[in-house]
């Protein structure tokens, strides 16, 4: 219920209360009987009155408006946070593996007796491919 609805309800209640003394007795008796019938059909778990704090927070939907509302929100946020951290960790691990492989390749190339120009020669690449078979 938003503020406009509450204001409208208060204005209607005020207008009805102003003319309450002018109502005939038969109308007030019928209204009392209708109220009694409505109260008899009322569910047991529904409160009869609304407290002032409930009116103040109606429609507000604040973070701490209900005791376990924040728990429901955290049950969505925490798995998303864990997923994000896991993906960042996996990326870092893969990057470290790639760096280690490149460092191993560089160390093998630098410790070999062949000159670096031999690795750039197309004929040397053909020789390596034929020697692997």
N, C-alpha and C positions, 0 to 999 in steps of 0.2 A: 504494500500500500504506500503510495507516494504522498507527499505533503499536500498536494491539491485535493486528493481524495479525503484525507483526514480533515482538512479545512471545510470541505463540503459537508462531511458527516457532522462536524460540530455545528455548522450553521443550520442544518436540518434539525438537529436535536434542540438547538436553542429556539428555533421557530416553533417546534412542537411544544416545548415547555412553556412558551409564552401563552399559548392558548389552552393550556391544560386545565386551568380553573374554569374556563368557559364551556367545557364539554358537558353534555348532559350525562346524568348518572347511568343511563342505559348504555351509553357508549363506553364509559369507563369500566362498567361491569363486563362488557364484551371484550374489551382490551385486556382486562385482568384475566379472563377465562382463556383468551388466546395465548397470553403469556404463560399461564399455568400449563396449557397443552404443549407449548413449545418446550418448556423446561422438562416436562415428562418425557419427551422424545429425545432430549439431549443425550449425547453419548457421554459415558462416564469419564473418559480420559480427556475430553475437551474442557479447558478452563472456562468458567463462567465469565470472569472479568479479565480484562487485559491490563497488565500493570503499566505504569508510566514508563518504565525503562523499555518495555517491549514496544510501546508506541514511539519512543525516541529512536529506537534502532530499527523500526519497521522499514524495510526496503533499503536499508543502508548496506547490508551485506558486507560488513566489516570483516577484517581478517580474524578477529577474535570474537565474532558475534555468537558463536556457539562453541562449547568446550572442545569438541573433537573436529571442528571444521578445518583447523590448521593441519591436523593429522591427515585428513583426506587430501589436502593440497600437497603436503610433503610426500605422500605416497606416489605422486606423479613426478614431483620435482627431483627427488632423490635418485630414482632409476635413470632419469635423463642425465643427471649430473654424473652418475657412475658410468653411463655409456659414453659420455663426452670425454671423461678422464681416461677411460679404457682405449678409446680411439686415438687420443693424443699419445698415450703410452705405446700403443702398437706402432704408430707412425715413427716415434722416436727409436724404437727397437729396430724397425726396418732400416731406418737411416743409418744407425750404428753398424748394422750388418753390411750395408752397401759400402760404407766408408772402410770397414775392415777388409772387405774383398778387394777394393781398389788399392788399399795400402799393401796388401799381399801381392797383388799383381805388380805394383810399382817396385816393391822390394825384389821380386823375381826378375824383372827387367833390368834393374840396376845392378844386381849381383851376377848377371850373365856376362859372358865374355864377348858376346857379339856387340858390335857398335850399334848405336841407336838408329843410324841410317839404314841398317839392314831390315829393321822392322817396317820401315816406310817403303821398301822396295816391293813392287807387285810380284816380281819373280820369286822373292823369298816367301811371300804368302802362298803362292802356288806350290812351292817346294814343301812348305809345312803341311799343306792339305794332302799332298801326295804321300808324304812320309807317314801320316797318321793312318793311311789305309793300309 
